[in-house]
């Protein structure tokens, strides 16, 4: 199938008119490009569930708190188009920053306390930028369903709250994290890693697995769990654990003791590349 490349909001809306007129189910997969198998899983599910599928490819400057990170972020539009064609995407929306933000936006989305911890604590303004661009994309495409990966758990929680709070008529579909056979979560940033760094990057997943093991064993004290998990990250000058936190799955606030399902999330710097990952964990059922 020929995935049509569109870089204009007006043209994209025009292309979707026929779908909307016939009542077709429209699926949106928002991405920042450099598509990998994790994105492919989102697209495949959208293709199964929707009659029309649009993939957006946009490296959103509002969500980057560091200029060097924005400049280094992988861009591979030609390869992305090939992936989209192979998977039967109808439209690929790849606007420029000037198309999305013809003037600097005065109105952005404040996501409140949901951004106080985890990545939000270390990337000021990041989730304001994410929520703003996602709201714009939902307004532009007006999809029936929009698909997001669970690897970005804080982002997914914020987008679900955004849709609920602003009464946006779309179903947000979370799709499980896709991992390499050794457990490393797929990420566009993985292609920035050298071979030795690629092996070192597994430390984050191993730390999360250790936290999950402690929780499954019935340990309830969060600091005990965190210390055991953090100990799985080697003392290596090329590695810097930015955070490893255990938070409530709904409001993303830190906990002291575990009594139900939790999100264990972390961010690890491997050289100059920042990687994130998470696991949702539950304590064992109480007897009786």
Buried (B, 14 or more C-beta within 10 A) or exposed (E): EEBBBBBEBEEBBEBBEEBEEEEBBBBBBBBBBBBBEBBBBBBBBBBEBBBBBBBBBBBBEBBBBEEEBBEBBBBBBEEBBEBBBEBBBBBBBBBEEEBBBEEEBEEBBEBEEBBBBBBBEEBEBBBBBBBBBBBBBBEBBBBBBBBBBBBBBBBBBBBBBBBEEEEBEBEBBBBEBBBBEEEBBBBBBBEBBEEEBBEBBBBBBBBBBBBBBBBEEEBBEBEEBBEBBBEBBEEEEEBEBBBBBBBBBEEBEEBEEBEEEBBBBBBBBBBEBBBBBBBBBEBEEEEE
